[in-house]
Amino acid sequence: MISYIGKRMISIIPIVFVATLVTFALIHISPVDPAEAYLTAAHIYPTPEVLEQKRHEFGLDQPLLTQYLNTIKRMAKMDFGTSYLTNKPVWDEVKSRLPATVELALWSMLFSALVSIPLGILAAVYKNSWIDRVSRGISYFGASIPQFWLGYLLIFLFSVKLDWLPVEGRGTWENLVLPTITLSLVLIAVYTRLLRSSMLEQMQETYVQYARTRGLRERSILLKHVLKIAISPLITGMGMNLGKLLTGTIIVEQVFSWPGFGRYFVDAIFNRDIPVIQCYVFLAACLFIVCNLLVDLVQLYMDPRISTKGRAEL
Amino acid sequence: MINKWRAVFRGQKAIQICSAVVLFFFIVMLLAPWIAPHDPVKVNLLEKLDGPSVEHWLGTDHLGRDNLSRLIYGARISIGFAALIFLSSLIIGVVVGSVSGYVGGWVDSLLMRLCEGIMAFPNLVLVLGIVGIFGPGLMQVLLALMMVQWVYYARVCRNMVVSLRERNFITAARISGSSSWSIIRRHIIPNVQRPIVVMGTLEMGWAIMDISALSFLGLGIQPPNAEWGAMIHEGTSYMRSHPELMIYPGLLILAVVITFNILGEALSERFGVAKR
């Protein structure tokens, strides 16, 4: 098992390497010179001398390989350069905005799990009943509705018409309700279907028949035996759908003026604040990679057979 | 060939209905200049925020532009560009995937590492990063989505090719002197058709959502052009007095995307292929 964990840890190294390469390549495929982007953002007129000086400062006159190695060195120390716009270190600004995004993401994960686990179980147990059809409807709806539109519909209904909840901002629990629901729906859609199909698959297994023959209560068979195994694909699904959660925070933060990392990223795109863009893209990739690793390890803990079978199907 | 595809529809109500809806939207999109009652970008401040009338069936927006015409023209961007992204990423993906699987060796491992590198990023994050570097605009969005989407087709195609390569009928074709290209065209492409149709259908839904999300953020289409996501964004400013301005385009996105999703699901069941 230890060797499996070790192998899995080593396997992420090339992916992280490629991720740094892609992040680095982002500047160099750009039609705009970073030095020029900096001067535009800082409202300095780009005379050739100033431009040359900035290019030297950013190390753009060095060979590509040296530049790349320097970038990796800096990233390893969590130094993402200074923002073109505010001239402050990017990482400091990111640190002050991360808690808001993490708060939103965690609540959404919790909420979507709380809704989709019971819904998925019910949809599987009462297959083709009304509850299964409702859950199918929710899934199609959740997977097909544009998130920003859903956010505005909720604002329209609960803030403008009913005046129950605030439109935007952060601080009280009331501020959290609408963004969390908006962000969760798409996740609920995916998780419910995943759990339903893996429950149905497990319920065909012989150990369920055996348990029934032994006269165990249906409820305890489902909750104690079937769910324990059927939940494993759901955990993989959570890891794989982290991207949805992450891009969801970008959209939702924009709709609800939530002061998080996603909004900061969108602002940076408009200002061509390249260090911030690079920082977001790189951190998103790292988060994605690390979470998929964690998911694998959780699965290993739940089903130790994986270490001998090889890597779980991802 | 036609008979084979006709068999796909027979007795499949979901596939029939969804295909009809998709066809309807494509017709509307292609015939937009003839169907739309007004010019979608013509400003008329005297008629701003009018309710429904004989002249303007769905009323007008904050600049007095005809809502119905804007919705019809919006389909061109939302669905048309999604189709463009689908086709271009499909072509790149199939070519790269077939070559990678067929040639094998270091070419294969290099191309697959590239795919893995791109897949290491959450999709839309990389798209936003690329758009951020190139600057906002519809072409940049198109390019960015294309650069990210082809990898999925490449992977599916490559895996198919690798599993097909060792099969007897391919060996037979090679022994009988067929060129690599004709083997790819005659034997491999027909075999990857089904999974690709399923992926493509689902991809259309995602692409429409992604384009509208980027337009909503202000990164895609630039005013005054009509696009559903951008129309929702414009409509939100008038949410209190004229909620319908943001509701109509949203309903259309929902309708189109849900149709593609149901169609994709039904096709994957029909063909017995796993989704992405």
Interface residues (C-beta under 8 A of the other chain):
Chain A: P14 I15 V16 V18 A19 L21 V22 L26 I27 I29 S30 P31 V32 Y140 F141 A143 S144 I145 P146 Q147 F148 W149 Y152 L153 I155 F156 V160 L242 G243 K244 L246 T247 I250 I251 Q254 F265 V266 A268 I269 F270 R272 I274 I277 Q278 Y280 V281 A284 A285 F288 I289
Chain B: R113 L114 E116 G117 I118 A120 F121 P122 N123 L124 V125 L126 L128 G129 I130 V131 G132 I133 F134 G135 P136 G205 M209 S212 A213 F216 L217 G218 L219 G229 I232 H233 T236 M239 R240 P243 M246 I247 G250 I253 L254 V257 I258 N261 I262
